[in-house]
Amino acid sequence: MNKQEIIDRTIEFVKTQLKNAEGGHDWFHIERVCRNAKIIAKNEIADNFIVELGALFHDIADAKFHNGNESIGPKIARNFLEDLTINDTIIGHVENIIKHISYKNSLSDNNSDEIFSSIELDIIQDADRLDAIGAIGIARAFNYGGFKNRALYNPSIEPCLNQNKEAYKKSTAPTINHFYEKLLLLKDQMNTQTGMQMAQERHEFIKIYLKQFYSEWNGNR
């Protein structure tokens, strides 16, 4: 089986796995992340096969939809890829991408034996974070907030800045708070130059959106 056949099989598998996923973490999210990852990878020296596999599997079993269990996604990816007799080094790399890609894990104090880095992870992480900002990022934030039955905004609840991983995971704050606790921070956390450039316009759009939101909320428009 050649690389393209493996990618095609993986696409069909991921589509099936995520057919009932929440709208911000469904197949279309995966497709957008893959597209952005390919754009970023053009300007980096990276293994494009691992970039595409990692992007396809990065949200195969997001822990927040599995009672916080972060081991399910890597296991699903390994079982599938082993059935295709993929090299174990590649499988391990994909597993590590899934384990380390999330924003919440960047908030934890990792022990040295838990640290993993690769240009492929950097690329996919940037691509994933790009989908969390801009117009689509705003739509995804409110879609997830509705999914969790959270308020749009409550002026009496201030954003909680400098959260650790556990506080971030347990937060039930209004969706607007999430803009300050994560979305507005992502532009400066991009790993690649291309990611930074792509993030700039989306970041500015969020700022424009918030200005309009508060204006309407306060009855000024």
C-alpha positions as CSV (number, residue, x, y, z in Angstrom):
1,M,0.0,0.0,0.0
2,N,1.5,3.4,-1.0
3,K,1.3,6.6,1.0
4,Q,-1.6,8.0,-0.9
5,E,-3.6,4.8,-0.4
6,I,-2.9,5.0,3.3
7,I,-4.0,8.7,3.4
8,D,-7.2,7.8,1.5
9,R,-8.0,4.9,3.9
10,T,-7.3,7.2,6.8
11,I,-9.6,9.9,5.5
12,E,-12.5,7.4,5.2
13,F,-11.8,6.1,8.7
14,V,-11.7,9.5,10.3
15,K,-14.9,10.6,8.5
16,T,-16.7,7.6,9.9
17,Q,-15.3,8.1,13.4
18,L,-16.4,11.7,13.5
19,K,-19.7,11.5,11.7
20,N,-21.7,12.4,14.9
21,A,-19.0,14.8,16.3
22,E,-19.8,18.3,17.7
23,G,-19.8,20.8,14.9
24,G,-16.5,22.5,15.9
25,H,-14.6,19.2,16.1
26,D,-16.1,17.3,13.1
27,W,-14.7,16.1,9.8
28,F,-14.8,19.6,8.4
29,H,-12.6,20.8,11.2
30,I,-10.1,18.1,10.3
31,E,-10.3,19.0,6.6
32,R,-9.5,22.6,7.3
33,V,-6.6,21.8,9.6
34,C,-5.2,19.4,7.0
35,R,-5.5,22.2,4.4
36,N,-3.7,24.7,6.6
37,A,-1.1,22.2,7.6
38,K,-0.2,21.6,3.9
39,I,0.1,25.4,3.3
40,I,2.4,25.8,6.3
41,A,4.5,22.7,5.4
42,K,5.4,24.2,2.1
43,N,7.7,26.6,3.9
44,E,9.2,24.1,6.3
45,I,11.5,21.1,6.0
46,A,9.1,18.4,7.2
47,D,7.8,14.9,6.5
48,N,4.6,15.7,4.6
49,F,3.3,12.1,5.1
50,I,3.5,12.5,8.9
51,V,2.0,16.1,8.7
52,E,-1.0,14.8,6.8
53,L,-1.5,11.7,9.0
54,G,-1.0,13.7,12.2
55,A,-3.5,16.4,11.0
56,L,-6.1,13.7,10.1
57,F,-5.8,12.0,13.5
58,H,-5.2,15.0,15.8
59,D,-8.8,15.2,17.0
60,I,-9.9,11.6,16.5
61,A,-11.0,11.4,20.1
62,D,-10.7,14.8,21.8
63,A,-10.4,14.2,25.5
64,K,-13.1,16.8,26.4
65,F,-15.7,14.6,24.7
66,H,-14.3,11.4,26.5
67,N,-14.5,12.4,30.2
68,G,-11.0,13.9,30.0
69,N,-9.3,10.6,28.9
70,E,-6.3,11.6,26.8
71,S,-5.2,8.1,26.0
72,I,-8.1,7.1,23.6
73,G,-7.0,9.1,20.6
74,P,-3.5,7.8,20.4
75,K,-4.8,4.2,20.9
76,I,-7.3,4.6,18.1
77,A,-4.6,5.9,15.8
78,R,-2.1,3.2,16.7
79,N,-4.6,0.4,16.2
80,F,-5.7,1.7,12.8
81,L,-2.2,2.3,11.5
82,E,-0.9,-1.0,12.8
83,D,-3.6,-2.7,10.7
84,L,-2.1,-1.0,7.7
85,T,1.4,-2.2,8.7
86,I,2.8,1.3,9.1
87,N,6.3,1.7,10.4
88,D,6.3,1.9,14.2
89,T,8.4,5.0,14.2
90,I,5.7,6.8,12.1
91,I,3.0,5.5,14.4
92,G,4.8,6.7,17.5
93,H,5.2,10.1,15.9
94,V,1.5,10.4,15.1
95,E,0.7,9.3,18.7
96,N,2.9,12.0,20.1
97,I,1.3,14.6,17.9
98,I,-2.1,13.7,19.2
99,K,-0.8,13.7,22.8
100,H,0.9,17.1,22.6
101,I,-1.2,19.2,20.2
102,S,-3.8,20.6,22.5
103,Y,-3.8,24.1,23.9
104,K,-4.5,22.8,27.4
105,N,-1.4,20.7,27.4
106,S,0.7,23.8,26.8
107,L,-0.6,25.1,30.1
108,S,0.9,22.2,32.1
109,D,4.4,22.0,33.6
110,N,5.7,19.0,31.7
111,N,8.3,16.7,33.1
112,S,11.4,16.4,30.9
113,D,10.4,12.8,30.0
114,E,7.0,14.0,28.8
115,I,8.4,16.6,26.4
116,F,8.0,16.0,22.7
117,S,8.8,18.3,19.8
118,S,9.0,18.0,16.1
119,I,8.5,20.3,13.1
120,E,5.5,18.2,12.1
121,L,3.9,18.8,15.5
122,D,4.6,22.5,15.2
123,I,3.0,22.7,11.8
124,I,-0.2,20.8,12.8
125,Q,-0.5,22.7,16.0
126,D,-0.3,26.0,14.1
127,A,-2.9,24.7,11.6
128,D,-5.2,23.6,14.5
129,R,-4.8,27.0,16.2
130,L,-5.6,28.9,13.0
131,D,-9.0,27.1,13.0
132,A,-9.6,28.4,16.5
133,I,-9.4,32.1,15.5
134,G,-10.9,34.3,12.8
135,A,-14.5,33.9,11.6
136,I,-14.5,30.2,11.9
137,G,-12.9,30.3,15.3
138,I,-15.6,32.6,16.6
139,A,-18.3,30.3,15.1
140,R,-16.6,27.2,16.7
141,A,-16.4,29.0,20.1
142,F,-20.1,29.8,20.2
143,N,-21.1,26.4,18.8
144,Y,-19.2,24.6,21.6
145,G,-20.5,27.1,24.2
146,G,-24.0,26.2,23.1
147,F,-23.2,22.5,23.1
148,K,-22.1,23.0,26.8
149,N,-25.1,25.3,27.6
150,R,-22.8,28.2,28.5
151,A,-23.9,31.8,28.6
152,L,-22.8,34.0,25.7
153,Y,-21.5,36.7,28.1
154,N,-21.9,37.8,31.7
155,P,-20.3,41.1,32.6
156,S,-20.0,40.1,36.2
157,I,-17.7,37.1,35.4
158,E,-14.2,38.3,34.6
159,P,-12.0,36.2,32.3
160,C,-9.5,34.1,34.3
161,L,-6.1,34.8,32.8
162,N,-2.9,32.7,33.4
163,Q,-4.9,29.5,33.9
164,N,-3.2,26.2,34.6
165,K,-4.3,23.1,32.7
166,E,-6.7,21.9,35.4
167,A,-8.4,25.3,35.8
168,Y,-8.8,25.5,32.0
169,K,-10.3,22.1,31.7
170,K,-12.8,22.8,34.5
171,S,-13.9,26.2,33.3
172,T,-17.6,26.7,32.7
173,A,-17.3,30.5,32.0
174,P,-19.3,32.3,29.4
175,T,-18.0,31.9,25.8
176,I,-16.8,35.5,25.5
177,N,-14.4,34.8,28.4
178,H,-12.8,32.1,26.2
179,F,-11.7,34.8,23.7
180,Y,-9.4,36.3,26.4
181,E,-8.4,33.0,28.0
182,K,-7.3,31.4,24.8
183,L,-8.3,32.8,21.4
184,L,-6.6,36.2,21.6
185,L,-3.4,34.6,22.9
186,L,-2.9,32.2,20.0
187,K,-1.4,34.7,17.5
188,D,1.7,35.0,19.7
189,Q,2.0,31.3,20.3
190,M,2.4,30.2,16.7
191,N,5.4,28.0,16.0
192,T,6.2,28.9,12.4
193,Q,6.6,32.1,10.5
194,T,3.9,31.1,8.0
195,G,1.5,30.3,10.9
196,M,2.2,33.7,12.4
197,Q,1.5,35.5,9.1
198,M,-1.8,33.5,8.6
199,A,-2.9,34.2,12.2
200,Q,-2.5,38.0,12.0
201,E,-5.7,38.7,9.9
202,R,-7.8,36.3,11.9
203,H,-6.6,37.8,15.2
204,E,-7.5,41.3,14.0
205,F,-11.0,40.0,12.9
206,I,-11.6,38.8,16.5
207,K,-10.7,42.2,17.9
208,I,-13.2,43.8,15.4
209,Y,-15.9,41.3,16.4
210,L,-15.4,42.0,20.1
211,K,-15.7,45.7,19.6
212,Q,-19.0,45.2,17.7
213,F,-20.2,42.7,20.3
214,Y,-19.8,45.1,23.2
215,S,-21.2,48.0,21.3
216,E,-24.4,46.0,20.6
217,W,-24.5,44.5,24.1
218,N,-24.4,48.0,25.6
219,G,-27.0,49.4,23.2
220,N,-24.7,51.7,21.3
221,R,-25.6,50.2,17.9
